[in-house]
Amino acid sequence: FFFSSRRRHTRCSGVSWARRCVQETGLGISSLRRKEYKDAEEALNQANIYNPYNSEVWGYLALMCLHDGKRIIQAHQSLREMFKLEISNLELLEEVGDELVKSANAELAEQCYKKIVEKMMSEEVNTIVQVGEVYLKLAKICHSSEKITEAKEYYEAAYRLSLIHI
């Protein structure tokens, strides 16, 4: 199997499907960061073929579609798969949430941020500051969506955590 992307060639024969998925995912993320969306899409789609149960691949596919700005339906499909497969990469989840806010998809962004808080609280792998920042993002989304009661609760939670941090 040969993958070409702007004259880059990677020979993958004899390599396991799992390893190929990791290679293609890495290439896709790298291309996405360089804003080479065509190359990113090609690599991430290939990674998805090798392992359609990788929540991070679905997350990066969603992020790529959101960056495009014209592929909201595909982004929603990727997000649905990402949530179904229980994504554990909180940084990616936050990045997707931030991009959803930019593209005026407050409801889905809210889901991302709630999932982050849920995972941070259950795994206790957080800092007070990180949880407070996510609560603040949730409060802003709820406020802009006119969910005033929820927004107030999130603002209060962020405030309480800021007092603990001081």
C-alpha positions in Angstrom: 0.0 0.0 0.0 1.3 3.4 -0.9 0.0 6.7 0.4 1.1 9.8 -1.4 0.6 13.3 -0.1 2.5 16.1 -1.8 5.2 13.7 -3.0 5.6 12.1 0.4 5.5 8.3 0.1 5.1 5.9 3.0 5.5 2.2 2.4 3.2 0.3 4.7 3.3 -3.3 3.4 3.7 -5.8 6.2 2.5 -3.3 8.8 -0.5 -4.2 11.0 -3.8 -2.5 10.5 -3.5 -0.9 14.0 -0.1 0.5 13.2 -1.4 1.8 9.8 -4.3 3.5 11.6 -1.8 5.3 14.0 0.4 6.3 11.1 -2.4 7.7 9.0 -3.9 9.4 12.1 -0.6 11.1 12.8 -0.3 12.2 9.2 -3.9 13.5 9.2 -3.3 15.5 12.4 -0.1 16.9 11.1 -1.8 17.9 7.8 -4.7 19.4 9.7 -2.4 21.6 11.9 -0.7 22.8 8.7 -4.1 23.6 7.2 -3.6 21.1 4.4 -7.2 20.0 4.6 -7.2 17.8 1.5 -4.2 15.8 2.8 -5.7 15.7 6.3 -9.0 14.3 5.0 -7.3 11.7 2.9 -5.1 10.4 5.8 -7.9 10.5 8.4 -10.3 8.7 6.0 -7.7 6.1 5.5 -7.1 5.8 9.3 -10.9 5.4 9.6 -10.9 2.5 7.2 -8.1 0.8 9.2 -10.0 1.3 12.5 -13.6 2.7 12.4 -13.8 2.3 16.2 -11.2 5.0 16.9 -13.0 7.9 18.6 -10.0 10.3 18.0 -10.1 9.7 14.3 -13.8 10.6 14.3 -13.0 13.7 16.4 -10.3 14.9 14.0 -12.6 14.3 11.1 -15.2 16.4 12.8 -12.7 19.1 13.5 -11.6 19.1 9.8 -15.2 19.4 8.6 -15.8 22.3 11.1 -12.6 24.1 9.8 -14.0 23.8 6.3 -17.2 25.6 7.4 -19.3 24.1 4.7 -19.5 20.5 5.9 -21.7 20.8 9.0 -23.6 17.6 8.2 -20.4 15.5 7.9 -19.1 17.2 11.1 -22.3 16.2 13.0 -22.0 12.6 11.7 -18.4 12.4 12.9 -19.3 13.9 16.2 -22.1 11.3 16.7 -19.6 8.5 16.1 -17.0 10.2 18.4 -19.5 10.4 21.3 -20.8 6.9 20.7 -17.2 5.6 20.9 -16.6 7.4 24.2 -13.7 9.7 23.4 -11.1 10.1 26.1 -8.9 12.8 24.6 -10.1 15.8 26.6 -7.9 18.3 24.7 -9.4 17.2 21.4 -12.9 17.3 22.9 -12.2 20.9 24.1 -10.8 21.9 20.7 -13.9 20.5 19.0 -16.1 22.3 21.4 -14.3 25.6 20.8 -14.6 25.2 17.1 -18.4 24.4 17.5 -18.8 27.6 19.4 -17.1 29.5 16.5 -19.5 27.9 14.0 -22.5 28.7 16.1 -23.3 25.1 17.2 -23.8 25.9 20.8 -25.8 22.8 21.6 -23.1 20.4 20.4 -20.4 22.5 22.0 -22.3 22.2 25.3 -22.3 18.4 24.9 -18.5 18.5 24.4 -17.9 20.7 27.5 -20.3 18.6 29.7 -18.4 15.4 28.6 -15.1 17.1 29.6 -16.4 18.0 33.0 -17.9 14.5 33.5 -14.6 12.8 32.6 -12.5 15.3 34.7 -14.6 14.7 37.8 -14.9 11.0 37.4 -11.2 10.4 36.7 -9.8 13.0 39.0 -7.1 13.8 36.5 -7.8 17.5 36.6 -6.8 20.7 38.1 -9.3 23.1 39.6 -8.4 25.7 37.0 -9.1 23.4 34.1 -12.5 22.4 35.4 -13.3 26.1 36.2 -12.4 27.1 32.6 -14.7 24.5 31.2 -17.5 25.6 33.5 -17.0 29.1 32.3 -17.3 28.0 28.7 -20.5 26.1 29.6 -21.9 29.2 31.3 -21.2 31.4 28.3 -22.9 28.9 25.9 -26.0 28.5 28.2 -26.2 32.3 28.6 -26.1 32.9 24.8 -28.7 30.1 24.4 -30.9 31.9 27.0 -30.6 29.0 29.4 -30.3 31.5 32.2 -30.7 29.1 35.2 -28.1 26.7 33.8 -25.8 29.6 33.0 -26.0 30.9 36.5 -25.2 27.4 37.9 -22.1 27.1 35.7 -21.0 30.7 36.6 -21.4 29.9 40.3 -19.4 26.6 39.9 -16.6 28.4 38.1 -16.6 31.1 40.8 -16.5 28.5 43.6 -13.5 26.8 41.9 -11.7 30.1 41.5 -12.0 30.7 45.2 -10.5 27.3 46.0 -7.7 28.0 43.6 -6.8 31.3 45.2 
